[in-house]
Amino acid sequence: MLRLVQCGNALPIDFICDPSANFMPGMLAQLCVIGNQVMATVSNGVAPIGIIDDINTRAFTSVSWNEVKTVPAVGVPGPNGMLVTPVDVVANLNHAGVSPKSFVSTVDVALNPTNGTITFPAGTPLNYDLLGTGTPNALRTVVNYTYFVPNVPGDSSILGSGRMTVWFQRMFFQTDQFETNQTYAVMSNLYCNEHGLLTTRRPSPIHPAIAMCTAPPLAIYQSSYLEAMLY
Protein backbone atom coordinates (compact mmCIF):
# COMPACT_ATOMS: atom_id res chain seq x y z
CA MET A 1 0.00 0.00 0.00
CA LEU A 2 1.18 3.48 -0.86
CA ARG A 3 -0.63 6.62 0.29
CA LEU A 4 0.71 10.01 -0.77
CA VAL A 5 0.28 12.53 2.04
CA GLN A 6 1.99 15.49 0.37
CA CYS A 7 4.12 15.72 -2.74
CA GLY A 8 5.39 18.38 -5.10
CA ASN A 9 4.34 19.18 -8.64
CA ALA A 10 6.61 16.67 -10.38
CA LEU A 11 4.97 13.58 -11.83
CA PRO A 12 6.36 10.07 -11.26
CA ILE A 13 8.55 8.38 -13.86
CA ASP A 14 7.63 5.24 -15.80
CA PHE A 15 10.43 2.74 -16.37
CA ILE A 16 10.41 -0.50 -18.32
CA CYS A 17 9.82 -3.12 -15.64
CA ASP A 18 11.82 -6.23 -14.89
CA PRO A 19 9.22 -8.91 -15.76
CA SER A 20 10.53 -11.30 -13.10
CA ALA A 21 10.17 -8.81 -10.21
CA ASN A 22 7.41 -9.15 -7.62
CA PHE A 23 6.45 -5.99 -5.78
CA MET A 24 3.69 -4.02 -4.09
CA PRO A 25 3.04 -0.25 -3.89
CA GLY A 26 5.26 1.33 -1.25
CA MET A 27 8.33 -0.79 -1.92
CA LEU A 28 11.60 0.71 -3.21
CA ALA A 29 12.72 0.60 -6.84
CA GLN A 30 16.19 0.39 -8.34
CA LEU A 31 17.54 0.40 -11.87
CA CYS A 32 19.17 -2.67 -13.38
CA VAL A 33 20.45 -3.78 -16.78
CA ILE A 34 19.01 -6.93 -18.35
CA GLY A 35 20.58 -7.70 -21.69
CA ASN A 36 21.14 -4.23 -23.13
CA GLN A 37 17.99 -2.75 -21.61
CA VAL A 38 17.82 -0.54 -18.53
CA MET A 39 14.89 -1.64 -16.37
CA ALA A 40 13.38 -0.94 -12.96
CA THR A 41 13.26 -3.71 -10.39
CA VAL A 42 12.90 -4.15 -6.63
CA SER A 43 15.79 -2.46 -4.84
CA ASN A 44 18.37 -4.33 -2.80
CA GLY A 45 18.99 -1.15 -0.81
CA VAL A 46 22.28 -0.10 -2.37
CA ALA A 47 20.96 2.37 -4.95
CA PRO A 48 17.20 2.94 -4.53
CA ILE A 49 15.71 5.60 -6.81
CA GLY A 50 12.17 6.00 -5.45
CA ILE A 51 8.87 4.53 -4.30
CA ILE A 52 7.01 2.01 -6.46
CA ASP A 53 3.38 2.85 -7.31
CA ASP A 54 2.49 -0.36 -9.17
CA ILE A 55 1.81 -3.96 -8.24
CA ASN A 56 2.98 -7.28 -9.59
CA THR A 57 2.55 -10.04 -7.05
CA ARG A 58 1.20 -13.52 -6.51
CA ALA A 59 -0.28 -12.65 -3.10
CA PHE A 60 -1.13 -9.54 -1.09
CA THR A 61 0.54 -8.88 2.25
CA SER A 62 -0.29 -6.62 5.18
CA VAL A 63 1.09 -5.78 8.62
CA SER A 64 -0.10 -6.51 12.13
CA TRP A 65 1.61 -4.09 14.50
CA ASN A 66 1.74 -4.33 18.31
CA GLU A 67 -0.85 -7.10 18.46
CA VAL A 68 -1.39 -8.01 22.12
CA LYS A 69 -2.03 -11.62 23.13
CA THR A 70 -3.03 -12.42 26.73
CA VAL A 71 -3.80 -15.99 27.81
CA PRO A 72 -4.91 -17.09 31.33
CA ALA A 73 -2.53 -19.65 32.82
CA VAL A 74 -2.05 -21.63 36.01
CA GLY A 75 1.32 -21.06 37.64
CA VAL A 76 3.56 -23.31 39.68
CA PRO A 77 6.65 -22.23 41.65
CA GLY A 78 9.68 -21.87 39.44
CA PRO A 79 13.21 -20.46 39.63
CA ASN A 80 13.77 -17.43 41.88
CA GLY A 81 10.27 -17.73 43.33
CA MET A 82 8.57 -16.89 40.03
CA LEU A 83 5.36 -18.53 38.91
CA VAL A 84 5.77 -20.44 35.65
CA THR A 85 3.42 -22.40 33.45
CA PRO A 86 3.93 -26.18 33.82
CA VAL A 87 2.53 -26.91 30.35
CA ASP A 88 2.69 -25.42 26.87
CA VAL A 89 0.08 -22.69 26.35
CA VAL A 90 -1.21 -21.95 22.84
CA ALA A 91 -2.67 -18.64 21.61
CA ASN A 92 -4.14 -17.74 18.21
CA LEU A 93 -2.87 -14.71 16.34
CA ASN A 94 -5.35 -12.44 14.55
CA HIS A 95 -4.05 -13.64 11.19
CA ALA A 96 -2.68 -16.84 9.71
CA GLY A 97 -0.13 -17.11 6.91
CA VAL A 98 2.59 -15.29 8.82
CA SER A 99 5.93 -14.52 7.20
CA PRO A 100 8.34 -16.13 9.71
CA LYS A 101 11.22 -13.69 9.07
CA SER A 102 8.97 -10.75 9.94
CA PHE A 103 7.76 -12.12 13.28
CA VAL A 104 8.93 -10.60 16.55
CA SER A 105 7.58 -11.10 20.07
CA THR A 106 8.32 -9.49 23.43
CA VAL A 107 8.23 -12.98 25.02
CA ASP A 108 9.97 -16.06 23.64
CA VAL A 109 7.31 -18.12 21.88
CA ALA A 110 7.20 -20.79 19.20
CA LEU A 111 5.44 -19.69 16.00
CA ASN A 112 3.34 -21.82 13.68
CA PRO A 113 3.29 -19.48 10.66
CA THR A 114 0.79 -21.47 8.60
CA ASN A 115 -1.93 -21.67 11.25
CA GLY A 116 -1.10 -18.36 12.90
CA THR A 117 -0.59 -19.74 16.41
CA ILE A 118 2.06 -19.10 19.04
CA THR A 119 3.06 -21.41 21.89
CA PHE A 120 4.37 -20.30 25.26
CA PRO A 121 6.62 -23.24 26.23
CA ALA A 122 6.41 -24.88 29.62
CA GLY A 123 8.54 -22.97 32.10
CA THR A 124 7.62 -19.51 30.77
CA PRO A 125 7.16 -17.10 33.71
CA LEU A 126 3.65 -15.70 34.20
CA ASN A 127 3.90 -11.95 33.56
CA TYR A 128 0.39 -10.47 33.70
CA ASP A 129 -2.32 -10.05 36.35
CA LEU A 130 -5.77 -10.38 34.81
CA LEU A 131 -7.72 -10.10 38.06
CA GLY A 132 -5.84 -7.31 39.81
CA THR A 133 -4.87 -9.53 42.74
CA GLY A 134 -1.19 -8.62 42.60
CA THR A 135 -0.27 -12.17 41.59
CA PRO A 136 0.40 -12.92 37.93
CA ASN A 137 -2.11 -15.34 36.47
CA ALA A 138 -1.66 -14.95 32.73
CA LEU A 139 0.87 -14.88 29.92
CA ARG A 140 1.06 -11.71 27.80
CA THR A 141 3.11 -10.84 24.74
CA VAL A 142 3.12 -8.14 22.07
CA VAL A 143 3.89 -9.29 18.53
CA ASN A 144 4.57 -7.68 15.15
CA TYR A 145 4.48 -9.53 11.85
CA THR A 146 3.67 -9.45 8.15
CA TYR A 147 1.00 -11.84 6.90
CA PHE A 148 -0.43 -12.95 3.57
CA VAL A 149 -4.01 -11.74 3.07
CA PRO A 150 -6.17 -14.88 2.68
CA ASN A 151 -8.55 -15.53 -0.23
CA VAL A 152 -7.17 -12.58 -2.22
CA PRO A 153 -5.17 -13.61 -5.29
CA GLY A 154 -2.26 -11.59 -6.56
CA ASP A 155 -2.66 -8.82 -9.08
CA SER A 156 -0.63 -6.97 -11.69
CA SER A 157 -0.91 -3.42 -12.97
CA ILE A 158 1.93 -3.79 -15.48
CA LEU A 159 0.46 -6.41 -17.83
CA GLY A 160 -0.65 -3.88 -20.42
CA SER A 161 2.29 -1.50 -20.39
CA GLY A 162 5.16 -3.53 -18.96
CA ARG A 163 6.25 -0.37 -17.14
CA MET A 164 6.73 0.50 -13.46
CA THR A 165 5.68 3.85 -11.97
CA VAL A 166 8.21 5.32 -9.53
CA TRP A 167 7.87 8.42 -7.32
CA PHE A 168 11.29 10.01 -6.86
CA GLN A 169 10.77 13.55 -5.50
CA ARG A 170 10.77 14.67 -1.87
CA MET A 171 7.37 13.85 -0.39
CA PHE A 172 5.50 12.59 2.66
CA PHE A 173 3.96 9.15 2.24
CA GLN A 174 2.52 6.19 4.16
CA THR A 175 3.15 2.52 3.48
CA ASP A 176 2.77 -0.91 5.06
CA GLN A 177 5.84 -2.22 3.23
CA PHE A 178 8.38 -2.13 6.06
CA GLU A 179 10.25 -4.53 8.33
CA THR A 180 8.06 -5.38 11.31
CA ASN A 181 10.97 -6.72 13.37
CA GLN A 182 12.47 -3.24 13.83
CA THR A 183 11.48 -0.23 15.96
CA TYR A 184 10.52 3.10 14.40
CA ALA A 185 11.09 6.38 16.21
CA VAL A 186 10.16 9.82 14.93
CA MET A 187 13.07 11.42 12.99
CA SER A 188 14.96 8.14 12.68
CA ASN A 189 16.68 7.42 9.37
CA LEU A 190 15.08 4.84 7.12
CA TYR A 191 16.96 2.52 4.78
CA CYS A 192 15.95 0.04 2.12
CA ASN A 193 16.55 -3.58 3.07
CA GLU A 194 17.62 -6.39 0.76
CA HIS A 195 14.04 -6.95 -0.43
CA GLY A 196 12.84 -3.41 -1.13
CA LEU A 197 11.25 -2.76 2.27
CA LEU A 198 11.80 0.26 4.50
CA THR A 199 13.69 -0.36 7.74
CA THR A 200 15.63 1.43 10.46
CA ARG A 201 18.27 -1.31 10.20
CA ARG A 202 21.22 -0.33 8.04
CA PRO A 203 22.14 -3.49 6.11
CA SER A 204 25.70 -2.31 5.43
CA PRO A 205 27.84 0.85 5.50
CA ILE A 206 27.20 1.43 1.78
CA HIS A 207 23.41 1.48 2.16
CA PRO A 208 22.28 5.14 2.10
CA ALA A 209 19.53 6.66 4.22
CA ILE A 210 16.63 7.36 1.88
CA ALA A 211 13.86 8.68 4.15
CA MET A 212 13.04 9.92 7.64
CA CYS A 213 10.32 8.48 9.84
CA THR A 214 7.68 11.15 10.56
CA ALA A 215 5.12 8.90 12.27
CA PRO A 216 5.65 5.34 13.52
CA PRO A 217 3.05 2.63 12.94
CA LEU A 218 0.26 2.62 15.54
CA ALA A 219 -1.65 -0.42 16.81
CA ILE A 220 -4.89 1.56 17.24
CA TYR A 221 -5.49 1.36 13.49
CA GLN A 222 -6.79 -1.82 11.90
CA SER A 223 -3.91 -1.64 9.41
CA SER A 224 -0.74 0.00 10.66
CA TYR A 225 1.17 2.29 8.31
CA LEU A 226 4.60 3.83 8.56
CA GLU A 227 4.73 7.50 7.58
CA ALA A 228 7.96 8.90 6.20
CA MET A 229 9.51 11.75 4.26
CA LEU A 230 11.46 10.67 1.19
CA TYR A 231 14.79 12.49 0.95
C-alpha positions in Angstrom: 0.0 0.0 0.0 1.2 3.5 -0.9 -0.6 6.6 0.3 0.7 10.0 -0.8 0.3 12.5 2.0 2.0 15.5 0.4 4.1 15.7 -2.7 5.4 18.4 -5.1 4.3 19.2 -8.6 6.6 16.7 -10.4 5.0 13.6 -11.8 6.4 10.1 -11.3 8.6 8.4 -13.9 7.6 5.2 -15.8 10.4 2.7 -16.4 10.4 -0.5 -18.3 9.8 -3.1 -15.6 11.8 -6.2 -14.9 9.2 -8.9 -15.8 10.5 -11.3 -13.1 10.2 -8.8 -10.2 7.4 -9.2 -7.6 6.5 -6.0 -5.8 3.7 -4.0 -4.1 3.0 -0.2 -3.9 5.3 1.3 -1.3 8.3 -0.8 -1.9 11.6 0.7 -3.2 12.7 0.6 -6.8 16.2 0.4 -8.3 17.5 0.4 -11.9 19.2 -2.7 -13.4 20.4 -3.8 -16.8 19.0 -6.9 -18.3 20.6 -7.7 -21.7 21.1 -4.2 -23.1 18.0 -2.8 -21.6 17.8 -0.5 -18.5 14.9 -1.6 -16.4 13.4 -0.9 -13.0 13.3 -3.7 -10.4 12.9 -4.1 -6.6 15.8 -2.5 -4.8 18.4 -4.3 -2.8 19.0 -1.2 -0.8 22.3 -0.1 -2.4 21.0 2.4 -5.0 17.2 2.9 -4.5 15.7 5.6 -6.8 12.2 6.0 -5.5 8.9 4.5 -4.3 7.0 2.0 -6.5 3.4 2.8 -7.3 2.5 -0.4 -9.2 1.8 -4.0 -8.2 3.0 -7.3 -9.6 2.6 -10.0 -7.0 1.2 -13.5 -6.5 -0.3 -12.7 -3.1 -1.1 -9.5 -1.1 0.5 -8.9 2.3 -0.3 -6.6 5.2 1.1 -5.8 8.6 -0.1 -6.5 12.1 1.6 -4.1 14.5 1.7 -4.3 18.3 -0.8 -7.1 18.5 -1.4 -8.0 22.1 -2.0 -11.6 23.1 -3.0 -12.4 26.7 -3.8 -16.0 27.8 -4.9 -17.1 31.3 -2.5 -19.6 32.8 -2.1 -21.6 36.0 1.3 -21.1 37.6 3.6 -23.3 39.7 6.6 -22.2 41.7 9.7 -21.9 39.4 13.2 -20.5 39.6 13.8 -17.4 41.9 10.3 -17.7 43.3 8.6 -16.9 40.0 5.4 -18.5 38.9 5.8 -20.4 35.6 3.4 -22.4 33.5 3.9 -26.2 33.8 2.5 -26.9 30.3 2.7 -25.4 26.9 0.1 -22.7 26.3 -1.2 -21.9 22.8 -2.7 -18.6 21.6 -4.1 -17.7 18.2 -2.9 -14.7 16.3 -5.4 -12.4 14.6 -4.1 -13.6 11.2 -2.7 -16.8 9.7 -0.1 -17.1 6.9 2.6 -15.3 8.8 5.9 -14.5 7.2 8.3 -16.1 9.7 11.2 -13.7 9.1 9.0 -10.7 9.9 7.8 -12.1 13.3 8.9 -10.6 16.6 7.6 -11.1 20.1 8.3 -9.5 23.4 8.2 -13.0 25.0 10.0 -16.1 23.6 7.3 -18.1 21.9 7.2 -20.8 19.2 5.4 -19.7 16.0 3.3 -21.8 13.7 3.3 -19.5 10.7 0.8 -21.5 8.6 -1.9 -21.7 11.3 -1.1 -18.4 12.9 -0.6 -19.7 16.4 2.1 -19.1 19.0 3.1 -21.4 21.9 4.4 -20.3 25.3 6.6 -23.2 26.2 6.4 -24.9 29.6 8.5 -23.0 32.1 7.6 -19.5 30.8 7.2 -17.1 33.7 3.7 -15.7 34.2 3.9 -11.9 33.6 0.4 -10.5 33.7 -2.3 -10.0 36.3 -5.8 -10.4 34.8 -7.7 -10.1 38.1 -5.8 -7.3 39.8 -4.9 -9.5 42.7 -1.2 -8.6 42.6 -0.3 -12.2 41.6 0.4 -12.9 37.9 -2.1 -15.3 36.5 -1.7 -15.0 32.7 0.9 -14.9 29.9 1.1 -11.7 27.8 3.1 -10.8 24.7 3.1 -8.1 22.1 3.9 -9.3 18.5 4.6 -7.7 15.1 4.5 -9.5 11.9 3.7 -9.5 8.2 1.0 -11.8 6.9 -0.4 -12.9 3.6 -4.0 -11.7 3.1 -6.2 -14.9 2.7 -8.5 -15.5 -0.2 -7.2 -12.6 -2.2 -5.2 -13.6 -5.3 -2.3 -11.6 -6.6 -2.7 -8.8 -9.1 -0.6 -7.0 -11.7 -0.9 -3.4 -13.0 1.9 -3.8 -15.5 0.5 -6.4 -17.8 -0.7 -3.9 -20.4 2.3 -1.5 -20.4 5.2 -3.5 -19.0 6.3 -0.4 -17.1 6.7 0.5 -13.5 5.7 3.8 -12.0 8.2 5.3 -9.5 7.9 8.4 -7.3 11.3 10.0 -6.9 10.8 13.5 -5.5 10.8 14.7 -1.9 7.4 13.9 -0.4 5.5 12.6 2.7 4.0 9.2 2.2 2.5 6.2 4.2 3.2 2.5 3.5 2.8 -0.9 5.1 5.8 -2.2 3.2 8.4 -2.1 6.1 10.3 -4.5 8.3 8.1 -5.4 11.3 11.0 -6.7 13.4 12.5 -3.2 13.8 11.5 -0.2 16.0 10.5 3.1 14.4 11.1 6.4 16.2 10.2 9.8 14.9 13.1 11.4 13.0 15.0 8.1 12.7 16.7 7.4 9.4 15.1 4.8 7.1 17.0 2.5 4.8 15.9 0.0 2.1 16.5 -3.6 3.1 17.6 -6.4 0.8 14.0 -6.9 -0.4 12.8 -3.4 -1.1 11.2 -2.8 2.3 11.8 0.3 4.5 13.7 -0.4 7.7 15.6 1.4 10.5 18.3 -1.3 10.2 21.2 -0.3 8.0 22.1 -3.5 6.1 25.7 -2.3 5.4 27.8 0.8 5.5 27.2 1.4 1.8 23.4 1.5 2.2 22.3 5.1 2.1 19.5 6.7 4.2 16.6 7.4 1.9 13.9 8.7 4.1 13.0 9.9 7.6 10.3 8.5 9.8 7.7 11.2 10.6 5.1 8.9 12.3 5.7 5.3 13.5 3.0 2.6 12.9 0.3 2.6 15.5 -1.6 -0.4 16.8 -4.9 1.6 17.2 -5.5 1.4 13.5 -6.8 -1.8 11.9 -3.9 -1.6 9.4 -0.7 0.0 10.7 1.2 2.3 8.3 4.6 3.8 8.6 4.7 7.5 7.6 8.0 8.9 6.2 9.5 11.8 4.3 11.5 10.7 1.2 14.8 12.5 0.9 
